[in-house]
Amino acid sequence: MDCSLGKQIERVAIEFNQMQHLVGRGKDLPFMKENEWRITRIKNTLQNKLSKTLTDALHEMQKGQANSGTKQSLVQCLRTYALIDQTQVAEWLIREQFVRPFVYKTVTKKALNDRQNNNIDPLTAMYNKLLSFATTDLQPILEITQKTLKGTQYEVLVNSFWVEVVERINAECSSIYAPGQTNTFHKNYSATVSFIAGIEALCPSKKALLYLRSHQRYAEFMKRWQLPVYFQLRFREIVNSVEDLLNNPKTSMAMEDTTKPGDKGLALPATRAVSNAIEQCWSDNVFLYGLSHRFWKLTLQLLRRYNLWASNVLQHLLENSAGTDKSNNNAGANHKSDISNNDENSAILRLVILSYDVDALIREAREFHDHTKEKQC
């Protein structure tokens, strides 16, 4: 690449800016109106030369033939675009000539369905390739716009890379947004959040990060992930099994062997079901940070439902015990007394087990609270 051409274009741009300033001050003069076509031709010629110089430099980078002269031409070209307030044109050329060919080759339906490598999810593999491109191939351009030309209006990471990637994903891989298959949706969303975190890590300043997050394409991309729908599906999965058990008094209080603790040290099926449901809410393959408030609400609802169940069981056991005492007073036969004593002993045992389970679940809920606070930080 001829470096002298870049310098000439930069000098012409400076002169052109001065001329534009003078034209603005004397725009109503007859002389200016007569030469308006010349000014337009100069502007078009400058833009064409700039476009060709930048495109040539980008193509050299794509072929791996970039050298110090290529970088110098890029700096001069991009600085010139900034001088004439045409950074958006430069960003578009970088997107079209440099970013798009790679993105079109990487983000495809075929790549999304590629299961050859069982060790890594296809979507994650796709995101990794995009991040690798941004941190290697695109890095020289980012260094120029973010460091050498710091203070200009360039936002190449967002306007040239992020926008192109999102539009391509929407066109080729829109199936990743479907919440119907909850496990797949969770995996896709988690991979996407990690990808976005990688992109945000490339932002050189808080201002650049805010620009990314406030960009229209960023907001639209995040809205396509239907988190409320995903939560409703998970809600049904978690709650339905608990409700079915709690609504069955015999099954919920079943005790196969009272001498041995059950799962997680809990004796009653009802307590284990609620404990497992809460644990499922915060498990790595169900929980999503964006739904923290909803999963907290569901956790409290499960505890409230268990409280209602335990209160009903307690009332039932106390009523049965009172009924047994009354029948003992009215009955004189020894065998009836023996049966009543057995019933009373059984009721007392159930009360003790229920009390133990309630205390255990309270301790577990506190542990979940501490654990989930760390998870949300």
Buried (B, 14 or more C-beta within 10 A) or exposed (E): BEEEBBBBBBEBBEEBBEBBEEBEEEEEEEEBEEEEEEBEEBBEEBBEBBBEBBBBBBBBBBEEEBEEBBBBBBBBBBBBBBBBEBBEBBBBBBBBBBBBEBBEEBBBEEBBEEEEEEEEBBBBBBBBBBBEBBEEBBEBBBBBBBEEBEEBBBBBBBBBBBBBBBBBBBEBBEEBBEBEEBEBBBBBBBBBBEBBEBBEEBBBEEEBBEBBBEBEBBEEBBEEBBBEBBBEBBBEEBBEBBBEBBEEEEEBBEBEEEEEEBEEBBBBBBBBBBBBBBBBBBEEEBBBEBBBEBBBBBBEBBBEBBEEBBEEBBEBBEEBBEEBEEBBEEEEEEEEEEBBEEBBEBBEEBBEBBEBBBEBBEEBBEEBEEEBEEEEE
